[in-house]
Amino acid sequence: MDTNYLETFIKTLDCASISDAARYLGITPGAVSARIRALEDELGQPLIRRSGHTVRPTEHGLLICDKARQMIQDSRDMTAMVKSGNVLGELRLGSFFSGLTTHLPRLLEKTYEHHPEVSIFVSYAPSVELCHQVHSGKLDIALAIEPQFTIYKNCSWLKIQDEPLTLIVPPEYASAAAHDLLRTRPFIRYARSSYSGQLVDRYLKDNRIVPNQRLEIDSLLTIASLVARGVGVALVPDSFSLESLGKSIRKVPLPGRTQIRKIGMIWSNQSPRVTISKSIAMYARSLFN
């Protein structure tokens, strides 16, 4: 059985969409459908059902789901063992989206300085989902925004960084007062469906600010890029990702205390790779704290 086809099937279930799975895997939707059909032909049973643009597993799809995930991981572990001689196999590391381009490159560089032989598979998801995946054993460790719920008993959490809110503006607005800008200039809002967007919303309400909203989007890097292009001003966590835009944006200090986004590492204490997971968490704290 081709594990690539199994991985396509699992990713389609995780995305609940053939087109979203295709984008993630870097293939066409037709190729995704063809792989799933080939898998269904091999097993002699339908594995997914479509409802509009949404995909759900059939009874037989649910039946093989966990086993398919384990086969995929076993295959990755076997490949990692053969290539590196490391009996622990492949480390599964997750990251929230903006962390892929901000924290993760520095963290991986530091990890490979100390563990040049380790094989790592990186995936990304919203932070809440990453925490669930570490808890369930799908990931060994993840870089995530601290969740609003209690950390699972089989997991550990280490805070590595505080990110207070900051106002980012085009250079020509840098000398103005933050609250005046928030009330008068076009505002690019961090989506309220995200935890970061909820922090922004709380700050605005606490300070009785009703912004002149132009756009709402759940992407820190896109928001910062739009500010750099003069589309508006934005209230965002003060992240490493802002450094990449250099002088094209300015930070305007907010008066008083602000809400803080906390970044950290969560890892499973039941993972066979818990020792190296703890090491990576310590590297992250030394880099970003």
N, C-alpha and C positions, 0 to 999 in steps of 0.2 A: 504494500500500500504506500503510495507516494505521500510523504509527510507535507510536501508543498500544497497538495490538494487539501489535506486535513487543515493546514494553517489557513488556507483560503476560506474554508468552511467556518472555522472558528472566528476569524476576523469578520466575516459577514454577519455572524450572530452578534458579536460584540458591537458592531456598528449599526446593526438592525437595518442595513442598507447595502445593496450590491454596489451602487455607485460610490458610496463612501469607502467601502472596503477596497474597491479598485483604486481609488486615489491613495489610500494608505499603502497599498501593496505596489503601486507603480505599474499597474497593468490596466487593461481596458475592462469595462463592465462585462463585455462579451466573453472575455477570458475567464473572469470570475464565474460566470454562469456555466461555462463549459467545464471548468474544473469540478464544480459542485455536481453537475450532471454525471460526469465520469465517476465520481465517488458514489453517487446514488446507484449508478449502473453496477458498480462493483459490489455494493452491499445489497442490492436488490430491493431497496426501500427508499421512499422519498424522505429527504432530510430537512427541507425547508418549505415553507409556504409563503406566498406573497399576498399582501393586502395593500393595494395601491403601490406606494414606493417603499413600504415597510416590509421587512423580512422577519419571520418568526420560525423557530424550530418546530418540526413535527414531533410526534411522540418518539419516533425512532431517532430523530436528531438530538433530542434531549437525552436519550438513553446513551448515546455514544459521546456526548459532549465532554464530560470529565476525562474519559479514557483518551479521547483525541488530544486534549491538552497535555496529558501526561506523556503520550507518545511523542508529541512535538518536542517537549522538554527533554525526554530521554534521548531523542535523536541529537538535539543540540549538545547535551552533556557528553554523549559518546564522541561527537566530532571534536569537542573541546579537549577531551581527555587524550585522544589520539594525537592531536596537533601539538598540545602543550605538555603532555605527560602529567597534567594536574588531575588527580583522582576526584577532586570535588566538582569537576565539570564546569559549566558556564554560569557565571553570576548574572542574575536578572535584575537590572537597575531601571527604575522608573523616574520620570521627571515631569513636573508641570510644564506647560508649553513654553513660557518665556524663559524658564530655567535652562532649556536646551541650548540657548545661545548666550546666556549670561553666566550662570554658575557652572554648568556642566563641563565646558571645555577646560576650565581651570582645575576642576575636581578630577577629571580623568587624567590630565597631565600629571598631577600629584600622585594619583593612584599608581600610574605606570612607572613613576620614578621608583616606587617601593615594591611593586609587584609586576614586573615586566612580562611575566608569563601568564597572567590572568586573562581569561576570555570573558568578555562582557557583552551581553545583549541589552540594548537600550530601547525602551518604549516610552511613550508619553500619553498622558491622560489628564483630566482635571484632578486636582489634589484629593478630593473626596474619594474618587474612584481609585486613585493610587493607594490610599490607605486601606481600602477594601481589598485590593489585590495583594498587598503585603500580608494582611490578616489571613487571607484564604490560601496563601502559599504560591500564588501566581508570580509574585515578585519576591526577591530576597530583601531589597532595600529600595527606598525611593526618596527623592528630593521633592518636598511638598510644602505647600502653605499649611500652617497649623490648622487642623480641623476644629470645628466648633463642638465636636462631641468628644467624649473621653476615649483616650487611646486604648485599644484592645489589650487584654491581659497577656496575650502571647506576643505582643510587640513592645518595642522601646522607641522613645522619641527623644531627640536631642535638638534643641534650638540652636541654630547657627547664625541667625541674623535677624535684626529688627529693621523693618522698612517703614518709617513714618511717612505720612502723606506729604506731598509737596505739590505746589502749583507750577506747571511747566507752561511757558509762553514763548512766542516768537521774540527775537532779540529786541525789537522796537518797544515792547511792553515791559521790559525788565525793571524799569524804575518806578512803575506804578504800584499801588497798594494791592495786596492779594485779593481782599474782599471786594474792592471796587472792580477789579478785573472779572471776578466771578459773577458779579451782578450785571456787568455791562457788555462784556465781549462774548462773541459766539462761543458756546461751551460744547466740548466733546466729552460725553459722559462714558465712564467705564460702566459696562453693562451691569444693571442691578441684579441680574441672575447669577453673577459671580460673587464670591466672598469679597474680593477687592472692591467691586462696585457697591456692595452693601456698606463697606467702610466709608466710601466716598459719600454715599447717600446720607449716612448718619452724620458726617461732618457738616454737610450742607444744612440739614435739618436742625442740628444743634446750634448753628450760627444763623438760623433763619434767613438763609440765602436761597433765592429762587433764581437759578441761572437761566440765561438765554440759550436754551439747549438747541444745538444744531444736529447732533448725531449721537447715537448710542451704540457702542460696539464692545465686544469682549475680547480685546487684544491689546495688551500694553504696548507692544512694538508698533502696531498700526496707529494707535493713538499718538504716540510720540512722533512718528513720522508725519502725521497730519498736522500736528502743531508746528513742526519744523517747516512745513510748507505754507504756514500762515492761515490754515483753515479755521483755527480757533485756539482756545486755551483749554487746559485739562488738569484735573486733580487726580494724581496717581501715586502709588507707592514709589518711594525713592529707590529705584532699582539700579543695578549695574547696567541694565540695558540702555539707560539714558546716556551713559558715557559714550556709546558708539556714535551718537549724533553730534558730539562735540559742541561747537559754537553755534550750531543752527537752532538750538533752543536754550532758554535760560530758566533757572529755578528761582521762583519768588517765594521767600519764606512766609509761612502762615503764622498769624498771631496766636499765641497761647499753645495749649496742648493739642496734638492731633491723634487720630486713630493710627494704630500701628499694625502692619501686616508682618506676621512672624513666619520666617522660613526655617525649615529644619529637615532632619533626616529621620525617617521611620524605617525600622527593620524588624524582621521576624526573628524572635529568639529560638524558633523551632527549625529554622533553615539549617541545612548541613553546611552552609557557607556563612554562618553567623559570625565567625571570627574575623573574616575579611570584611564583612559588612560593618562591624564595629570599627574596624580600622578606617574604612572609608568615611564613616561618620566623624571620626576624630580629625581626619584630614580636612573635612569640610569646615569643622569648627575653627581649625587653625587658619584656614584661608579667609573665612568670611566674618568671623566674630569681631 
